[in-house]
Amino acid sequence: MPDSATLIHMVMAFSAAICIAIGSAGAALAQGRAVGSACESMARQPELLGELRMTMIIGLAMIESLGIYCLLVSLILLFVKW
């Protein structure tokens, strides 16, 4: 049976892995859906191409921040001493 410090480190590493996995998967699915919808909208209304593209890029940047925040939380879990 591992001691309590080893057990805490194991749980923190597992939590960091789960955090980055779920965060990355969520961000990837959301980005795929956003790009697909934007492409469909651009095909239906080509005259709004510039507005749709700019809105999509801003939305993708906000979605990507989810993955970056999950990475930050994972790094905090891995490198902060308890």
Secondary structure, DSSP 8 states (H G I E B T S, - for coil): ---HHHHHHHHHHHHHHHHHHHHHHHHHHHHHHHHHHHHHHHHH-GGGHHHHHHHHHHHHHHHHHHHHHHHHHHHHHHHS--
